[in-house]
Amino acid sequence: MAQEHAHSSAVERLLNCEVPLRAQYIRVLFREITRISNHSLALTTHAMDVGASTPSLWACEEREKLMEFYERVSGARMHASFIRPGGVAQDLPLGLCRDIDSFTQQFASRIDELEEMLTGNRIWKQRLVDIGTVTAQQAKDWGFS
């Protein structure tokens, strides 16, 4: 939904349109859900690329829960068309905030398990430790931020 927000924000600026406060909060909530989903997918598919498949399977389970939130709010899992110029398509369904809160309560420990599974994974370490190292001076010279 982040791309929907970018488009809607541009249209709202052009039209000098005010977004209701509740819609602003809903947008933030779903942009954060999108961010968590995208980061977990990117990290764990990277792990799969270097041979550590279990973390990816575990993350897919968590990502599925996030996609269900998308589906409940918009009826779609991928192209939600939920964030629109002027706000959002509709208010949140009853119980969704409670379910998102329940997800966040268990996700903290789940993300710790995923981290341990990756950083403790022998294959992941063998293929990534000391690969692409950069000194502090190189980082400065190359303009890393």
N, C-alpha and C positions, 0 to 999 in steps of 0.2 A: 504493500500500500504506500510505500515511500514515494514511488514514482507518481502516484495519484496526487500525493500531497504537493510535490514539486509543481505539477501542472496547475493544480487548484490555486496554489499560492500566487503563481504568476498571473493568473486570470483575476484573482481578487485584488492584487496590486493595481493592475490595469484599470479595473472598474471601481477602485477605491471602496471595496466591499468589506464590511465588518463581519467576522465570524463569531457566532455566539460562544460564550465561554464554555458551556458544556461540550459543544462540538470540538473546541480547541483541546479540551482534556481527552476526549475520545480519540482524536487524531494522534495525540502524543502516545496514548496507551497502545494504539495499533502500530505506530511507527516503532515503538520499543519492541513489541512482539515480533515485528518484521526483522528488526536488527538482531534479536536473539536467534531467530530462526535462520537467518542468513549466515551469521557468524558460526553457528554450530554446524551448519551444512558445509561451509567452506573449510573449516578446520578438520572435520572428520572425513570429508572426501579427500583432503590432502593426506590424511593418515592412511586412507585406503590406497591411495596412489603409491605410497612408499611401503605398503605391505601390512599395515596394521588394520585389519578389517573389523574387529570386534567393536572398537569405539564408534565406528560409523553406524553399525547396526543399533547400538544403544542410543545414539543421538537421533536416529530416524524415529525411534519410539517417542522421544520427547518432542521432536519436530511435528510429528503427527498430532500431538495434543494441541500445539499452536495452530496448526492448519484447521483443526476442528473449531477453534475460536473464530477464525476467518469465516468458515462456512456458516457458523451460527449467526454471525452478524450480517453477512451479505448474501448467503446462499451459494457462494463460489469459493473455491479453495485457492485459485491462482489469480485470476483477473477479477478482483472483487468489485471494482467500480463503486467502492463504498465512500471514499473521500471525494467530495465534489465541490466545485466552486460555491462558496457560501456556507459550507459546513460538511455534513455527512448525510448519507442517503436516508438514514433512519436512526432512531435511538437504539440503545443496546437492549437486547432481549432480557427478560427477567431471569435472574440467576447467573448471568454471564460474569458479572464482576466477582461474585462469590467463587465461581469456578476458576477464574483467572487467579484470584488470591490463593486458592488451594493449590493450583499449579506452582505458583511462585514459592510457596512454603516447602514443597518437596523438591523443587528444581535446584535449590541451593546445594543440597547434599548430592543430588544427581550430578551436578556439574563438577563437584569435587571428585566424585567417582570417575567421571570421564577424564578429568585432568590426570588423576593418578594412573588410569589405564594407559594414557598416552605417554606421560613423562616417565612412567616406569616400564614402558614397553621396549624390550631389547631390540626389536627390529627397527622401531621408530628412531631410537637413539643411534643405532649403527648407521642409519642412512642420513641422519641430520646433524649429529654432533660434529663440530669443527668443519662444517660445510658452509661456504659463503661467509666466512668470518671477516669482519671489518674492524680495523683499529679505530680508536677515538679520533686520531688525526685524519684518517681517511674519511671518516664520517663528516668531519668539519670541512675538509677539502671538497667533498662531493656534495655538500649542502643538505645532508640529511636533517630532518627535523623530527 
